[in-house]
Amino acid sequence: MKDIKLTDSEKILMDILWEKKKIFMKDILEAYPDPKPAATTIATLLKRMQNKDLVGYTLYGNSREYYPKVEKGEYFKEEMTSMIDRFFNSSVTQFASFFTSNAKLSQKQLKELRDIIDEQIKE
């Protein structure tokens, strides 16, 4: 996946697409949180996201059923990698140090993180 940033508006739309998997424009409008944008605004976002190869559609007569072309987990992984590259000089260790010292994690949460890391080391 290329390094593609979603605007806040695109992220809201992608969240709807990720949740619904396949959806028509009228259903996108219904699923949108208030205040709902105009249909033309959503159409413009969809077109822009098709150009970024994030959204596809299947044509049924005059209606288009839209679907995401990138998985949410894949997009999130790319976003996290990009953030770690930009802010922590590509160092996961620096990120982990920052995260654990600034996230105000409880002892239980820190132990859960340690268990996750220990499990990854075993594999």
Secondary structure as UniProt FT lines:
FT   HELIX           8..20
FT   STRAND          23..24
FT   HELIX           25..31
FT   HELIX           39..51
FT   TURN            52..53
FT   STRAND          55..60
FT   TURN            61..62
FT   STRAND          63..68
FT   HELIX           72..87
FT   TURN            89..90
FT   HELIX           92..102
FT   HELIX           107..122
//
